């Protein structure tokens, strides 16, 4: 019988621990959105100006600014970073340890 959630060891990803099936993707989106929002803050861009620069609608920028990321793809977030003169590198490699599941990770 599986242990109750409160007795299981933490995975290191709160979204996994909460049972989100797309936890890796949501975590990656959150990291990219955080970086995008930091850049937008530094540049002092309005949502309308950010929308024009990133090729998104103002409502999408509002969602991004509020970390409501379900309607924004990873690709769109990466293209937004490129539009803000940042490079995005994607690295594919075998998982590191046999007991660790393969995963999507983003370092920004």
N, CA, C and O atoms as CSV, one atom per row, in Angstrom:
chain,resi,resn,atom,element,x,y,z
A,1,UNK,N,N,0.835,-1.169,0.000
A,1,UNK,CA,C,0.000,0.000,0.000
A,1,UNK,C,C,0.890,1.245,0.000
A,1,UNK,O,O,1.894,1.284,0.712
A,2,UNK,N,N,0.534,2.261,-0.789
A,2,UNK,CA,C,1.319,3.487,-0.882
A,2,UNK,C,C,1.183,4.300,0.398
A,2,UNK,O,O,0.130,4.316,1.036
A,3,UNK,N,N,2.271,4.972,0.760
A,3,UNK,CA,C,2.241,5.845,1.931
A,3,UNK,C,C,1.374,7.059,1.640
A,3,UNK,O,O,1.324,7.520,0.500
A,4,UNK,N,N,0.689,7.585,2.653
A,4,UNK,CA,C,-0.037,8.839,2.456
A,4,UNK,C,C,0.946,9.933,2.042
A,4,UNK,O,O,2.121,9.894,2.405
A,5,UNK,N,N,0.453,10.906,1.280
A,5,UNK,CA,C,1.307,11.970,0.758
A,5,UNK,C,C,2.146,12.619,1.861
A,5,UNK,O,O,3.315,12.930,1.635
A,6,UNK,N,N,1.577,12.827,3.042
A,6,UNK,CA,C,2.285,13.497,4.130
A,6,UNK,C,C,3.475,12.689,4.638
A,6,UNK,O,O,4.359,13.249,5.286
A,7,UNK,N,N,3.521,11.363,4.354
A,7,UNK,CA,C,4.614,10.519,4.826
A,7,UNK,C,C,5.632,10.210,3.740
A,7,UNK,O,O,6.647,9.574,4.024
A,8,UNK,N,N,5.394,10.636,2.516
A,8,UNK,CA,C,6.338,10.385,1.425
A,8,UNK,C,C,7.469,11.399,1.465
A,8,UNK,O,O,7.287,12.538,1.895
A,9,UNK,N,N,8.629,10.972,1.014
A,9,UNK,CA,C,9.766,11.895,0.925
A,9,UNK,C,C,9.499,12.904,-0.187
A,9,UNK,O,O,8.918,12.564,-1.218
A,10,UNK,N,N,9.921,14.125,0.026
A,10,UNK,CA,C,9.749,15.175,-0.973
A,10,UNK,C,C,10.621,14.860,-2.188
A,10,UNK,O,O,11.732,14.347,-2.051
A,11,UNK,N,N,10.108,15.171,-3.367
A,11,UNK,CA,C,10.828,14.877,-4.602
A,11,UNK,C,C,11.814,15.970,-4.980
A,11,UNK,O,O,12.686,15.755,-5.823
A,12,UNK,N,N,11.687,17.146,-4.362
A,12,UNK,CA,C,12.505,18.282,-4.778
A,12,UNK,C,C,11.766,19.189,-5.747
A,12,UNK,O,O,12.250,20.269,-6.085
A,13,UNK,N,N,10.587,18.750,-6.198
A,13,UNK,CA,C,9.743,19.548,-7.084
A,13,UNK,C,C,8.347,19.573,-6.471
A,13,UNK,O,O,7.635,18.568,-6.483
A,14,UNK,N,N,7.964,20.725,-5.936
A,14,UNK,CA,C,6.682,20.834,-5.244
A,14,UNK,C,C,5.511,20.474,-6.160
A,14,UNK,O,O,4.500,19.951,-5.691
A,15,UNK,N,N,5.637,20.750,-7.457
A,15,UNK,CA,C,4.547,20.431,-8.383
A,15,UNK,C,C,4.374,18.923,-8.541
A,15,UNK,O,O,3.252,18.440,-8.688
A,16,UNK,N,N,5.467,18.186,-8.513
A,16,UNK,CA,C,5.401,16.714,-8.537
A,16,UNK,C,C,4.738,16.233,-7.249
A,16,UNK,O,O,3.854,15.376,-7.277
A,17,UNK,N,N,5.175,16.794,-6.119
A,17,UNK,CA,C,4.629,16.386,-4.829
A,17,UNK,C,C,3.130,16.670,-4.723
A,17,UNK,O,O,2.412,15.965,-4.015
A,18,UNK,N,N,2.659,17.705,-5.428
A,18,UNK,CA,C,1.230,18.029,-5.423
A,18,UNK,C,C,0.437,17.211,-6.434
A,18,UNK,O,O,-0.788,17.318,-6.496
A,19,UNK,N,N,1.133,16.390,-7.229
A,19,UNK,CA,C,0.453,15.489,-8.141
A,19,UNK,C,C,0.211,16.014,-9.545
A,19,UNK,O,O,-0.562,15.409,-10.288
A,20,UNK,N,N,0.839,17.116,-9.940
A,20,UNK,CA,C,0.678,17.620,-11.302
A,20,UNK,C,C,1.366,16.680,-12.281
A,20,UNK,O,O,2.555,16.393,-12.136
A,21,UNK,N,N,0.631,16.202,-13.273
A,21,UNK,CA,C,1.215,15.313,-14.279
A,21,UNK,C,C,2.235,16.025,-15.151
A,21,UNK,O,O,3.192,15.408,-15.620
A,22,UNK,N,N,2.037,17.324,-15.373
A,22,UNK,CA,C,2.941,18.099,-16.219
A,22,UNK,C,C,3.882,18.970,-15.385
A,22,UNK,O,O,4.215,20.089,-15.773
A,23,UNK,N,N,4.303,18.442,-14.236
A,23,UNK,CA,C,5.119,19.201,-13.290
A,23,UNK,C,C,6.433,19.678,-13.906
A,23,UNK,O,O,6.836,20.819,-13.676
A,24,UNK,N,N,7.107,18.833,-14.680
A,24,UNK,CA,C,8.375,19.241,-15.298
A,24,UNK,C,C,8.170,20.417,-16.235
A,24,UNK,O,O,8.937,21.379,-16.208
A,25,UNK,N,N,7.137,20.345,-17.064
A,25,UNK,CA,C,6.859,21.428,-18.003
A,25,UNK,C,C,6.493,22.712,-17.257
A,25,UNK,O,O,6.982,23.788,-17.602
A,26,UNK,N,N,5.648,22.609,-16.250
A,26,UNK,CA,C,5.264,23.795,-15.483
A,26,UNK,C,C,6.465,24.409,-14.771
A,26,UNK,O,O,6.580,25.632,-14.697
A,27,UNK,N,N,7.350,23.583,-14.253
A,27,UNK,CA,C,8.559,24.087,-13.600
A,27,UNK,C,C,9.450,24.819,-14.600
A,27,UNK,O,O,9.975,25.892,-14.305
A,28,UNK,N,N,9.615,24.234,-15.778
A,28,UNK,CA,C,10.429,24.876,-16.822
A,28,UNK,C,C,9.814,26.209,-17.229
A,28,UNK,O,O,10.518,27.206,-17.387
A,29,UNK,N,N,8.504,26.216,-17.395
A,29,UNK,CA,C,7.824,27.469,-17.755
A,29,UNK,C,C,8.024,28.527,-16.677
A,29,UNK,O,O,8.254,29.696,-16.987
A,30,UNK,N,N,7.938,28.122,-15.416
A,30,UNK,CA,C,8.087,29.071,-14.313
A,30,UNK,C,C,9.471,29.700,-14.304
A,30,UNK,O,O,9.603,30.902,-14.074
A,31,UNK,N,N,10.503,28.901,-14.552
A,31,UNK,CA,C,11.869,29.428,-14.583
A,31,UNK,C,C,12.024,30.425,-15.733
A,31,UNK,O,O,12.601,31.497,-15.552
A,32,UNK,N,N,11.509,30.072,-16.914
A,32,UNK,CA,C,11.609,30.979,-18.066
A,32,UNK,C,C,10.788,32.246,-17.837
A,32,UNK,O,O,11.229,33.344,-18.177
A,33,UNK,N,N,9.601,32.094,-17.265
A,33,UNK,CA,C,8.749,33.257,-16.988
A,33,UNK,C,C,9.408,34.172,-15.966
A,33,UNK,O,O,9.343,35.394,-16.094
A,34,UNK,N,N,10.035,33.595,-14.964
A,34,UNK,CA,C,10.739,34.397,-13.967
A,34,UNK,C,C,11.814,35.247,-14.635
A,34,UNK,O,O,11.935,36.441,-14.361
A,35,UNK,N,N,12.591,34.621,-15.510
A,35,UNK,CA,C,13.655,35.360,-16.194
A,35,UNK,C,C,13.061,36.446,-17.091
A,35,UNK,O,O,13.546,37.577,-17.096
A,36,UNK,N,N,12.018,36.111,-17.848
A,36,UNK,CA,C,11.358,37.115,-18.695
A,36,UNK,C,C,10.855,38.287,-17.866
A,36,UNK,O,O,11.059,39.442,-18.240
A,37,UNK,N,N,10.205,38.005,-16.752
A,37,UNK,CA,C,9.668,39.067,-15.906
A,37,UNK,C,C,10.775,39.923,-15.305
A,37,UNK,O,O,10.612,41.136,-15.174
A,38,UNK,N,N,11.890,39.315,-14.940
A,38,UNK,CA,C,13.029,40.087,-14.435
A,38,UNK,C,C,13.529,41.069,-15.495
A,38,UNK,O,O,13.814,42.229,-15.197
A,39,UNK,N,N,13.629,40.590,-16.726
A,39,UNK,CA,C,14.114,41.447,-17.819
A,39,UNK,C,C,13.113,42.567,-18.093
A,39,UNK,O,O,13.503,43.723,-18.253
A,40,UNK,N,N,11.828,42.227,-18.147
A,40,UNK,CA,C,10.802,43.245,-18.384
A,40,UNK,C,C,10.816,44.295,-17.275
A,40,UNK,O,O,10.662,45.486,-17.545
A,41,UNK,N,N,11.000,43.858,-16.029
A,41,UNK,CA,C,11.084,44.795,-14.900
A,41,UNK,C,C,12.291,45.721,-15.056
A,41,UNK,O,O,12.178,46.937,-14.901
A,42,UNK,N,N,13.438,45.134,-15.362
A,42,UNK,CA,C,14.655,45.937,-15.534
A,42,UNK,C,C,14.494,46.987,-16.615
A,42,UNK,O,O,14.966,48.116,-16.482
A,43,UNK,N,N,13.817,46.596,-17.695
A,43,UNK,CA,C,13.635,47.517,-18.815
A,43,UNK,C,C,12.476,48.489,-18.604
A,43,UNK,O,O,12.319,49.443,-19.365
A,44,UNK,N,N,11.675,48.253,-17.584
A,44,UNK,CA,C,10.563,49.141,-17.288
A,44,UNK,C,C,9.503,49.194,-18.381
A,44,UNK,O,O,8.882,50.233,-18.609
A,45,UNK,N,N,9.303,48.064,-19.054
A,45,UNK,CA,C,8.349,48.019,-20.163
A,45,UNK,C,C,6.918,47.880,-19.658
A,45,UNK,O,O,6.656,47.136,-18.712
A,46,UNK,N,N,5.997,48.596,-20.291
A,46,UNK,CA,C,4.577,48.393,-20.017
A,46,UNK,C,C,4.164,47.067,-20.638
A,46,UNK,O,O,4.895,46.498,-21.449
A,47,UNK,N,N,2.994,46.580,-20.256
A,47,UNK,CA,C,2.503,45.343,-20.867
A,47,UNK,C,C,2.289,45.525,-22.365
A,47,UNK,O,O,2.565,44.612,-23.143
A,48,UNK,N,N,1.807,46.681,-22.774
A,48,UNK,CA,C,1.581,46.928,-24.202
A,48,UNK,C,C,2.904,46.938,-24.960
A,48,UNK,O,O,3.003,46.361,-26.043
A,49,UNK,N,N,3.918,47.588,-24.399
A,49,UNK,CA,C,5.232,47.630,-25.056
A,49,UNK,C,C,5.854,46.237,-25.092
A,49,UNK,O,O,6.439,45.843,-26.100
A,50,UNK,N,N,5.730,45.497,-24.000
A,50,UNK,CA,C,6.253,44.132,-23.954
A,50,UNK,C,C,5.544,43.256,-24.982
A,50,UNK,O,O,6.181,42.435,-25.641
A,51,UNK,N,N,4.243,43.422,-25.121
A,51,UNK,CA,C,3.471,42.628,-26.091
A,51,UNK,C,C,3.983,42.876,-27.503
A,51,UNK,O,O,4.181,41.932,-28.268
A,52,UNK,N,N,4.198,44.138,-27.852
A,52,UNK,CA,C,4.715,44.455,-29.195
A,52,UNK,C,C,6.098,43.837,-29.408
A,52,UNK,O,O,6.365,43.252,-30.458
A,53,UNK,N,N,6.963,43.969,-28.423
A,53,UNK,CA,C,8.331,43.468,-28.533
A,53,UNK,C,C,8.384,41.945,-28.602
A,53,UNK,O,O,9.193,41.381,-29.339
A,54,UNK,N,N,7.524,41.283,-27.837
A,54,UNK,CA,C,7.556,39.820,-27.759
A,54,UNK,C,C,6.631,39.145,-28.757
A,54,UNK,O,O,6.638,37.920,-28.874
A,55,UNK,N,N,5.837,39.923,-29.476
A,55,UNK,CA,C,4.919,39.327,-30.441
A,55,UNK,C,C,3.782,38.576,-29.783
A,55,UNK,O,O,3.303,37.575,-30.315
A,56,UNK,N,N,3.351,39.050,-28.634
A,56,UNK,CA,C,2.235,38.449,-27.903
A,56,UNK,C,C,1.136,39.500,-27.759
A,56,UNK,O,O,1.343,40.679,-28.045
A,57,UNK,N,N,-0.006,39.060,-27.322
A,57,UNK,CA,C,-1.074,40.005,-27.011
A,57,UNK,C,C,-0.857,40.548,-25.598
A,57,UNK,O,O,-0.151,39.939,-24.794
A,58,UNK,N,N,-1.462,41.682,-25.306
A,58,UNK,CA,C,-1.351,42.247,-23.964
A,58,UNK,C,C,-1.947,41.299,-22.912
A,58,UNK,O,O,-1.371,41.165,-21.832
A,59,UNK,N,N,-3.082,40.635,-23.191
A,59,UNK,CA,C,-3.586,39.677,-22.196
A,59,UNK,C,C,-2.605,38.528,-21.915
A,59,UNK,O,O,-2.524,38.055,-20.781
A,60,UNK,N,N,-1.863,38.078,-22.930
A,60,UNK,CA,C,-0.849,37.023,-22.707
A,60,UNK,C,C,0.262,37.556,-21.811
A,60,UNK,O,O,0.756,36.844,-20.936
A,61,UNK,N,N,0.660,38.826,-22.033
A,61,UNK,CA,C,1.692,39.431,-21.193
A,61,UNK,C,C,1.179,39.536,-19.754
A,61,UNK,O,O,1.930,39.286,-18.811
A,62,UNK,N,N,-0.087,39.901,-19.580
A,62,UNK,CA,C,-0.676,39.955,-18.248
A,62,UNK,C,C,-0.606,38.580,-17.582
A,62,UNK,O,O,-0.257,38.475,-16.406
A,63,UNK,N,N,-0.936,37.534,-18.329
A,63,UNK,CA,C,-0.838,36.171,-17.795
A,63,UNK,C,C,0.601,35.838,-17.414
A,63,UNK,O,O,0.857,35.281,-16.347
A,64,UNK,N,N,1.528,36.179,-18.287
A,64,UNK,CA,C,2.949,35.944,-18.025
A,64,UNK,C,C,3.384,36.676,-16.761
A,64,UNK,O,O,4.062,36.098,-15.912
A,65,UNK,N,N,3.002,37.935,-16.632
A,65,UNK,CA,C,3.399,38.751,-15.483
A,65,UNK,C,C,2.831,38.194,-14.180
A,65,UNK,O,O,3.403,38.400,-13.110
A,66,UNK,N,N,1.706,37.489,-14.275
A,66,UNK,CA,C,1.063,36.901,-13.096
A,66,UNK,C,C,1.315,35.400,-12.969
A,66,UNK,O,O,0.683,34.727,-12.155
A,67,UNK,N,N,2.241,34.879,-13.777
A,67,UNK,CA,C,2.642,33.471,-13.750
A,67,UNK,C,C,1.475,32.516,-13.974
A,67,UNK,O,O,1.441,31.420,-13.415
A,68,UNK,N,N,0.526,32.938,-14.791
A,68,UNK,CA,C,-0.564,32.055,-15.232
A,68,UNK,C,C,-0.119,31.525,-16.591
A,68,UNK,O,O,-0.405,32.133,-17.623
A,69,UNK,N,N,0.574,30.402,-16.591
A,69,UNK,CA,C,1.354,29.968,-17.747
A,69,UNK,C,C,0.729,28.840,-18.552
A,69,UNK,O,O,1.325,28.409,-19.539
A,70,UNK,N,N,-0.429,28.349,-18.182
A,70,UNK,CA,C,-1.028,27.210,-18.894
A,70,UNK,C,C,-1.281,27.502,-20.370
A,70,UNK,O,O,-1.184,26.588,-21.188
A,71,UNK,N,N,-1.598,28.729,-20.737
A,71,UNK,CA,C,-1.885,29.054,-22.134
A,71,UNK,C,C,-0.685,29.577,-22.911
A,71,UNK,O,O,-0.834,30.073,-24.028
A,72,UNK,N,N,0.506,29.467,-22.324
A,72,UNK,CA,C,1.722,29.964,-22.965
A,72,UNK,C,C,2.689,28.792,-23.098
A,72,UNK,O,O,3.011,28.131,-22.111
A,73,UNK,N,N,3.152,28.536,-24.322
A,73,UNK,CA,C,4.020,27.384,-24.558
A,73,UNK,C,C,5.458,27.663,-24.130
A,73,UNK,O,O,5.882,28.814,-24.022
A,74,UNK,N,N,6.190,26.586,-23.892
A,74,UNK,CA,C,7.622,26.713,-23.633
A,74,UNK,C,C,8.311,27.415,-24.793
A,74,UNK,O,O,9.187,28.256,-24.593
A,75,UNK,N,N,7.908,27.060,-26.005
A,75,UNK,CA,C,8.504,27.675,-27.190
A,75,UNK,C,C,8.277,29.185,-27.188
A,75,UNK,O,O,9.200,29.949,-27.471
A,76,UNK,N,N,7.071,29.618,-26.876
A,76,UNK,CA,C,6.748,31.051,-26.849
A,76,UNK,C,C,7.604,31.778,-25.810
A,76,UNK,O,O,8.075,32.888,-26.059
A,77,UNK,N,N,7.803,31.158,-24.656
A,77,UNK,CA,C,8.639,31.751,-23.613
A,77,UNK,C,C,10.093,31.858,-24.071
A,77,UNK,O,O,10.754,32.867,-23.824
A,78,UNK,N,N,10.584,30.821,-24.733
A,78,UNK,CA,C,11.960,30.855,-25.240
A,78,UNK,C,C,12.115,31.919,-26.318
A,78,UNK,O,O,13.104,32.651,-26.334
A,79,UNK,N,N,11.143,32.005,-27.216
A,79,UNK,CA,C,11.202,33.033,-28.265
A,79,UNK,C,C,11.129,34.438,-27.670
A,79,UNK,O,O,11.731,35.375,-28.197
A,80,UNK,N,N,10.390,34.578,-26.573
A,80,UNK,CA,C,10.347,35.861,-25.879
A,80,UNK,C,C,11.710,36.254,-25.343
A,80,UNK,O,O,12.105,37.416,-25.441
A,81,UNK,N,N,12.431,35.299,-24.778
A,81,UNK,CA,C,13.778,35.587,-24.289
A,81,UNK,C,C,14.708,35.979,-25.429
A,81,UNK,O,O,15.530,36.883,-25.281
A,82,UNK,N,N,14.581,35.305,-26.554
A,82,UNK,CA,C,15.397,35.645,-27.728
A,82,UNK,C,C,15.062,37.059,-28.201
A,82,UNK,O,O,15.959,37.819,-28.566
A,83,UNK,N,N,13.778,37.413,-28.195
A,83,UNK,CA,C,13.368,38.760,-28.596
A,83,UNK,C,C,13.948,39.818,-27.669
A,83,UNK,O,O,14.097,40.977,-28.056
A,84,UNK,N,N,14.275,39.413,-26.438
A,84,UNK,CA,C,14.878,40.330,-25.467
A,84,UNK,C,C,16.402,40.205,-25.447
A,84,UNK,O,O,17.057,40.570,-24.471
A,85,UNK,N,N,16.948,39.684,-26.541
A,85,UNK,CA,C,18.414,39.569,-26.733
A,85,UNK,C,C,19.085,38.617,-25.747
A,85,UNK,O,O,20.197,38.877,-25.289
A,86,UNK,N,N,18.418,37.531,-25.425
A,86,UNK,CA,C,19.006,36.493,-24.589
A,86,UNK,C,C,19.045,35.194,-25.390
A,86,UNK,O,O,18.166,34.931,-26.211
A,87,UNK,N,N,20.071,34.391,-25.141
A,87,UNK,CA,C,20.177,33.090,-25.790
A,87,UNK,C,C,19.553,32.020,-24.906
A,87,UNK,O,O,19.590,32.103,-23.678
A,88,UNK,N,N,18.987,31.024,-25.550
A,88,UNK,CA,C,18.412,29.877,-24.847
A,88,UNK,C,C,19.119,28.636,-25.388
A,88,UNK,O,O,19.109,28.385,-26.593
A,89,UNK,N,N,19.729,27.867,-24.497
A,89,UNK,CA,C,20.413,26.640,-24.889
A,89,UNK,C,C,19.607,25.444,-24.408
A,89,UNK,O,O,19.144,25.415,-23.268
A,90,UNK,N,N,19.443,24.469,-25.274
A,90,UNK,CA,C,18.753,23.229,-24.916
A,90,UNK,C,C,19.779,22.109,-24.997
A,90,UNK,O,O,20.447,21.941,-26.018
A,91,UNK,N,N,19.902,21.345,-23.919
A,91,UNK,CA,C,20.874,20.254,-23.862
A,91,UNK,C,C,20.111,18.955,-23.631
A,91,UNK,O,O,19.288,18.869,-22.719
A,92,UNK,N,N,20.379,17.958,-24.442
A,92,UNK,CA,C,19.750,16.649,-24.294
A,92,UNK,C,C,20.849,15.655,-23.942
A,92,UNK,O,O,21.866,15.575,-24.629
A,93,UNK,N,N,20.636,14.890,-22.855
A,93,UNK,CA,C,21.631,13.902,-22.432
A,93,UNK,C,C,20.934,12.760,-21.709
A,93,UNK,O,O,19.794,12.906,-21.267
A,94,UNK,N,N,21.612,11.624,-21.587
A,94,UNK,CA,C,21.014,10.515,-20.831
A,94,UNK,C,C,20.838,10.919,-19.372
A,94,UNK,O,O,21.581,11.755,-18.859
A,95,UNK,N,N,19.862,10.329,-18.715
A,95,UNK,CA,C,19.674,10.652,-17.302
A,95,UNK,C,C,20.924,10.249,-16.531
A,95,UNK,O,O,21.682,9.383,-16.968
A,96,UNK,N,N,21.131,10.875,-15.397
A,96,UNK,CA,C,22.394,10.730,-14.666
A,96,UNK,C,C,22.491,9.441,-13.853
A,96,UNK,O,O,23.522,8.770,-13.897
A,97,UNK,N,N,21.460,9.084,-13.126
A,97,UNK,CA,C,21.494,7.892,-12.278
A,97,UNK,C,C,20.322,6.992,-12.633
A,97,UNK,O,O,19.261,7.468,-13.038
A,98,UNK,N,N,20.517,5.726,-12.481
A,98,UNK,CA,C,19.457,4.793,-12.866
A,98,UNK,C,C,18.208,4.943,-11.994
A,98,UNK,O,O,17.114,4.621,-12.459
A,99,UNK,N,N,18.325,5.413,-10.763
A,99,UNK,CA,C,17.162,5.560,-9.893
A,99,UNK,C,C,16.467,6.906,-10.059
A,99,UNK,O,O,15.379,7.111,-9.521
A,100,UNK,N,N,17.079,7.814,-10.792
A,100,UNK,CA,C,16.491,9.131,-11.012
A,100,UNK,C,C,15.746,9.121,-12.341
A,100,UNK,O,O,16.329,8.780,-13.369
A,101,UNK,N,N,14.473,9.488,-12.336
A,101,UNK,CA,C,13.729,9.481,-13.608
A,101,UNK,C,C,14.241,10.575,-14.544
A,101,UNK,O,O,14.749,11.606,-14.103
A,102,UNK,N,N,14.099,10.329,-15.821
A,102,UNK,CA,C,14.417,11.367,-16.806
A,102,UNK,C,C,13.483,12.539,-16.570
A,102,UNK,O,O,12.339,12.347,-16.157
A,103,UNK,N,N,13.958,13.753,-16.828
A,103,UNK,CA,C,13.149,14.936,-16.506
A,103,UNK,C,C,13.523,16.110,-17.388
A,103,UNK,O,O,14.548,16.096,-18.071
A,104,UNK,N,N,12.688,17.112,-17.363
A,104,UNK,CA,C,12.962,18.392,-18.019
A,104,UNK,C,C,13.404,19.352,-16.929
A,104,UNK,O,O,12.702,19.525,-15.933
A,105,UNK,N,N,14.560,19.979,-17.106
A,105,UNK,CA,C,15.066,20.956,-16.144
A,105,UNK,C,C,15.502,22.209,-16.905
A,105,UNK,O,O,16.028,22.125,-18.015
A,106,UNK,N,N,15.279,23.349,-16.300
A,106,UNK,CA,C,15.713,24.612,-16.887
A,106,UNK,C,C,16.533,25.357,-15.858
A,106,UNK,O,O,16.111,25.523,-14.714
A,107,UNK,N,N,17.699,25.803,-16.267
A,107,UNK,CA,C,18.536,26.662,-15.412
A,107,UNK,C,C,18.636,28.001,-16.101
A,107,UNK,O,O,19.032,28.084,-17.263
A,108,UNK,N,N,18.282,29.042,-15.391
A,108,UNK,CA,C,18.342,30.378,-15.996
A,108,UNK,C,C,19.098,31.318,-15.102
A,108,UNK,O,O,19.258,32.492,-15.435
